[in-house]
Amino acid sequence: VENTNDAPEIISTIASQIATEDIEVILDVSTSYTDVDSGDVLEYTASELPTGMTISSSGVISGVSGNSQVGIHNVIVTATDNSGAEITNNFELSVENTNDAPEVLSTISDQELIENIAFNLDVSGNFTDIDIGDFLKFTSSDVDISSLGVITKIPDNSEVGAHAVTVTATDKNSASVTDTFIMTVENTNDAPVVLNNIADQVATQDVGFSLDVSGNFTDIDAGE
């Protein structure tokens, strides 16, 4: 009795699977197929696998998928015998998200401010988070910044000079990243002010009189 090739068959459907972003997956799907022909060897291929995953010819799916592959994938696995007969089996593969920390998209440029002049800077565009639906909250111990990432400041004379400012972006899972820039405040001349009034004085005719009034005035500008 000469053999007639029989197509491969499905023994059992492949159960739905859950993978985790950035974690390796190893799944042998060959146990879901059989071929009654003696000596037949099945070769496996797959379509719609998440990027980062592959299937070996022996039916082992393996690999690591990144954030862009988070979601549900309808994977189609095909088993083909020596004579080219084949059968397909579908299953659902869900890639679940793993939180990714925020990243600095571009460094914050150094800034020049002028004393007594209002300054505003939105740094939110300098940061990013690849997790879908994540939002960032901004903080800084060096300058006033809103939770949305807008720095507002009216620098005074005491702040004239260069200052390092560090901004922290934190996601909803408390992962964070920082970036530091230099904020230089340029001086605006401030007029002298009376520190205390000059007291009334009494001088005597024909008697020399001397009075130092320099201590009654001050100027907050450094070096003046």
C-alpha positions in Angstrom: 0.0 0.0 0.0 1.6 3.2 -1.2 1.2 6.2 1.0 -0.9 9.2 0.1 0.2 12.4 1.7 -2.0 13.5 4.5 -2.0 17.2 5.4 -0.9 18.2 8.9 -3.7 18.5 11.5 -4.4 20.6 14.6 -4.3 18.6 17.8 -5.4 21.6 19.9 -5.8 25.3 19.4 -3.0 27.5 20.7 -4.2 29.2 23.9 -4.1 33.0 24.1 -0.8 34.3 25.4 0.4 37.3 27.4 3.8 38.7 27.0 5.4 41.6 28.8 7.3 44.4 27.1 11.1 44.0 27.3 10.8 40.4 28.7 11.8 37.4 26.6 9.1 35.1 25.3 9.7 31.4 24.6 6.7 29.5 23.3 6.7 26.1 21.6 3.6 25.8 19.4 4.6 22.6 17.7 2.7 20.5 20.2 -0.6 21.8 18.8 0.1 20.1 15.4 0.5 16.5 14.2 1.0 14.7 10.9 -0.1 11.0 10.5 2.4 10.3 7.7 5.3 8.4 8.9 8.6 10.3 8.6 6.9 13.6 7.8 8.5 16.6 9.5 6.6 19.8 9.9 8.1 23.2 9.3 6.6 26.3 10.9 6.1 29.8 9.9 4.2 32.7 11.4 2.7 36.0 10.4 1.6 39.0 12.5 4.1 38.3 15.3 5.1 41.4 17.3 8.3 43.0 16.0 11.1 41.5 17.9 9.7 38.0 17.9 10.4 35.2 15.5 9.4 31.5 15.0 11.9 28.8 14.3 11.3 26.1 11.7 10.7 23.7 14.6 7.9 25.8 16.0 9.4 27.8 18.8 8.4 31.4 19.1 10.9 33.6 20.9 12.1 37.2 21.2 11.6 40.4 23.1 9.1 43.2 22.0 9.5 46.8 22.9 7.0 49.6 23.8 5.8 50.1 20.2 4.4 46.6 20.2 2.2 46.9 23.3 -1.3 45.7 22.4 -3.0 42.7 21.0 -1.7 40.7 18.0 -3.6 38.0 16.1 -0.8 35.6 15.3 -1.2 33.1 12.5 1.0 30.0 12.7 1.3 27.7 9.6 2.6 24.1 9.7 3.8 22.7 6.4 4.8 19.0 5.8 7.4 17.6 3.4 4.9 17.6 0.5 3.9 21.2 0.9 0.5 20.5 2.6 -0.2 22.9 5.3 -2.6 24.0 8.0 -3.0 27.2 10.0 -3.8 28.0 13.6 -4.5 31.4 15.0 -4.0 32.7 18.6 -4.1 36.0 20.4 -0.8 37.4 21.8 -1.1 40.4 24.1 2.0 42.4 24.8 1.5 44.2 28.1 3.2 47.5 28.9 6.2 47.9 31.2 6.7 51.5 32.4 9.5 53.3 30.6 11.2 56.2 32.3 10.9 59.7 30.8 13.7 60.8 28.5 15.4 64.0 27.6 14.4 64.7 24.0 16.7 67.7 23.7 18.8 69.5 26.4 17.4 72.8 27.7 19.5 75.7 26.2 21.2 78.1 28.6 19.2 81.2 29.2 19.9 84.9 29.7 17.6 86.9 32.0 17.6 90.6 32.8 17.1 91.8 36.3 13.5 93.0 37.1 12.2 91.7 33.7 9.6 88.9 33.6 10.9 85.6 32.2 8.9 82.6 30.9 10.2 79.4 29.5 8.3 76.2 28.6 10.6 73.2 29.0 8.0 70.5 28.6 9.0 70.0 24.9 12.5 69.0 26.0 11.2 65.8 27.6 9.3 62.8 26.3 7.8 59.5 27.5 7.1 56.7 25.1 4.4 55.1 27.2 1.0 55.6 25.7 -1.2 57.8 27.9 1.7 58.7 30.3 1.9 62.3 31.4 4.9 64.2 33.0 5.0 66.4 36.0 7.8 68.9 36.3 9.6 70.1 39.4 12.7 72.1 40.3 14.3 73.1 43.6 16.2 75.9 41.8 13.4 77.9 40.1 9.6 78.3 40.1 8.1 75.9 37.6 4.5 74.7 37.0 3.6 71.1 37.0 3.2 71.5 33.2 6.8 72.6 32.8 6.6 76.4 32.5 9.3 78.4 34.3 8.3 81.9 35.4 10.6 84.3 37.1 11.3 88.0 37.8 14.9 88.0 38.9 16.1 90.6 41.4 19.5 92.2 42.1 20.5 89.4 44.5 20.3 86.9 41.7 22.6 88.7 39.3 25.1 86.1 38.0 25.1 82.5 36.7 23.0 79.8 38.2 22.7 76.1 37.5 19.0 75.1 37.2 18.0 71.4 37.3 14.5 70.4 36.0 13.0 67.0 36.9 10.3 65.3 34.8 8.4 62.5 36.6 5.9 60.1 35.1 2.8 58.7 36.8 4.7 55.7 38.0 7.3 57.9 39.7 10.1 57.2 37.1 12.0 60.4 36.4 14.8 62.1 34.4 16.6 65.4 35.0 18.2 68.0 32.8 20.4 71.0 33.9 21.0 74.3 32.2 22.7 77.6 33.1 20.5 80.6 33.9 22.4 83.9 33.8 20.8 87.0 35.2 22.2 90.3 33.8 22.3 93.4 36.0 20.0 96.4 35.5 21.3 99.5 37.1 19.4 100.4 40.3 19.4 104.0 41.5 21.1 104.7 44.9 18.6 104.9 47.8 18.6 106.7 51.1 19.6 104.3 53.8 18.7 106.7 56.6 17.9 110.4 56.7 20.8 112.8 57.5 20.1 114.1 61.0 19.9 117.8 61.4 23.2 119.3 62.4 24.4 122.3 64.5 27.5 124.1 63.5 29.3 126.9 65.5 30.4 130.1 63.9 34.1 130.2 63.2 34.5 126.5 64.3 35.4 123.9 61.7 32.6 121.4 60.8 32.9 118.0 59.2 30.2 115.4 58.5 30.5 112.1 56.6 27.1 111.4 55.0 28.2 108.4 52.8 26.7 106.0 55.3 23.3 107.5 54.8 23.1 106.2 51.2 23.5 102.8 49.6 23.4 101.2 46.1 22.5 97.5 45.8 24.4 97.1 42.5 27.5 95.0 43.1 30.6 97.1 42.6 28.9 100.5 42.8 
